[in-house]
Amino acid sequence: MAIKLKVKQVRSSIGQTEKQKATLKGLGLFRPGNTKVLNDTPAIRGMIMKVQHLVSVEPLE
């Protein structure tokens, strides 16, 4: 079974760069409070690292 990550946007994207806004959109997050469950892949991990100051991440089993 693949490991999943629960990603929650905790801060707004207002005032962030266009690349960071696009990364949030790629993760499926559009406003603070939104939560997505995503597969734990290197691509997703890289996207999370780019916006780590805007999101919180929890592993799911």
Phi and psi restraints in degrees (value plus and minus 20) as a CYANA .aco file:
   2 ALA   PHI     -94.4   -54.4
   2 ALA   PSI     124.9   164.9
   3 ILE   PHI     -96.6   -56.6
   3 ILE   PSI     118.1   158.1
   4 LYS   PHI    -133.3   -93.3
   4 LYS   PSI     134.4   174.4
   5 LEU   PHI    -142.0  -102.0
   5 LEU   PSI     115.2   155.2
   6 LYS   PHI    -117.6   -77.6
   6 LYS   PSI      92.5   132.5
   7 VAL   PHI    -130.0   -90.0
   7 VAL   PSI     104.8   144.8
   8 LYS   PHI    -143.2  -103.2
   8 LYS   PSI     110.6   150.6
   9 GLN   PHI     -99.8   -59.8
   9 GLN   PSI     102.5   142.5
  10 VAL   PHI    -130.3   -90.3
  10 VAL   PSI     -35.3     4.7
  11 ARG   PHI    -149.5  -109.5
  11 ARG   PSI     135.7   175.7
  12 SER   PHI     -94.4   -54.4
  12 SER   PSI     136.6   176.6
  13 SER   PHI    -110.7   -70.7
  13 SER   PSI     -18.8    21.2
  14 ILE   PHI     -83.2   -43.2
  14 ILE   PSI     110.7   150.7
  15 GLY   PHI      66.3   106.3
  15 GLY   PSI     -20.8    19.2
  16 GLN   PHI    -111.4   -71.4
  16 GLN   PSI     144.6   184.6
  17 THR   PHI     -90.6   -50.6
  17 THR   PSI     142.2   182.2
  18 GLU   PHI     -82.9   -42.9
  18 GLU   PSI     -55.0   -15.0
  19 LYS   PHI     -83.6   -43.6
  19 LYS   PSI     -60.5   -20.5
  20 GLN   PHI     -88.8   -48.8
  20 GLN   PSI     -58.1   -18.1
  21 LYS   PHI     -83.7   -43.7
  21 LYS   PSI     -61.5   -21.5
  22 ALA   PHI     -86.7   -46.7
  22 ALA   PSI     -55.2   -15.2
  23 THR   PHI     -85.9   -45.9
  23 THR   PSI     -63.2   -23.2
  24 LEU   PHI     -80.6   -40.6
  24 LEU   PSI     -61.9   -21.9
  25 LYS   PHI     -82.9   -42.9
  25 LYS   PSI     -59.8   -19.8
  26 GLY   PHI     -84.3   -44.3
  26 GLY   PSI     -51.0   -11.0
  27 LEU   PHI     -99.7   -59.7
  27 LEU   PSI     -31.1     8.9
  28 GLY   PHI      68.2   108.2
  28 GLY   PSI      -0.1    39.9
  29 LEU   PHI    -127.5   -87.5
  29 LEU   PSI     111.5   151.5
  30 PHE   PHI    -143.7  -103.7
  30 PHE   PSI     -41.0    -1.0
  31 ARG   PHI    -175.0  -135.0
  31 ARG   PSI     135.9   175.9
  32 PRO   PHI     -76.5   -36.5
  32 PRO   PSI     117.3   157.3
  33 GLY   PHI      81.4   121.4
  33 GLY   PSI     -39.4     0.6
  34 ASN   PHI     -87.4   -47.4
  34 ASN   PSI     123.0   163.0
  35 THR   PHI    -150.5  -110.5
  35 THR   PSI     119.7   159.7
  36 LYS   PHI    -152.2  -112.2
  36 LYS   PSI     126.4   166.4
  37 VAL   PHI    -126.6   -86.6
  37 VAL   PSI      98.2   138.2
  38 LEU   PHI    -144.8  -104.8
  38 LEU   PSI     134.4   174.4
  39 ASN   PHI     -88.5   -48.5
  39 ASN   PSI     126.6   166.6
  40 ASP   PHI    -106.3   -66.3
  40 ASP   PSI      71.8   111.8
  41 THR   PHI    -139.3   -99.3
  41 THR   PSI     141.9   181.9
  42 PRO   PHI     -79.1   -39.1
  42 PRO   PSI     -54.9   -14.9
  43 ALA   PHI     -85.9   -45.9
  43 ALA   PSI     -65.0   -25.0
  44 ILE   PHI     -85.5   -45.5
  44 ILE   PSI     -61.3   -21.3
  45 ARG   PHI     -80.1   -40.1
  45 ARG   PSI     -60.4   -20.4
  46 GLY   PHI     -85.4   -45.4
  46 GLY   PSI     -60.0   -20.0
  47 MET   PHI     -85.2   -45.2
  47 MET   PSI     -60.7   -20.7
  48 ILE   PHI     -83.8   -43.8
  48 ILE   PSI     -59.2   -19.2
  49 MET   PHI     -82.8   -42.8
  49 MET   PSI     -53.2   -13.2
  50 LYS   PHI     -89.7   -49.7
  50 LYS   PSI     -47.0    -7.0
  51 VAL   PHI    -144.5  -104.5
  51 VAL   PSI      11.2    51.2
  52 GLN   PHI     -82.4   -42.4
  52 GLN   PSI     -42.6    -2.6
  53 HIS   PHI    -100.2   -60.2
  53 HIS   PSI     -27.5    12.5
  54 LEU   PHI    -130.6   -90.6
  54 LEU   PSI     -31.6     8.4
  55 VAL   PHI    -149.4  -109.4
  55 VAL   PSI     141.5   181.5
  56 SER   PHI    -140.5  -100.5
  56 SER   PSI     128.4   168.4
  57 VAL   PHI    -150.6  -110.6
  57 VAL   PSI     114.2   154.2
  58 GLU   PHI    -151.2  -111.2
  58 GLU   PSI     118.1   158.1
  59 PRO   PHI     -96.5   -56.5
  59 PRO   PSI     124.5   164.5
  60 LEU   PHI    -133.9   -93.9
  60 LEU   PSI     136.2   176.2
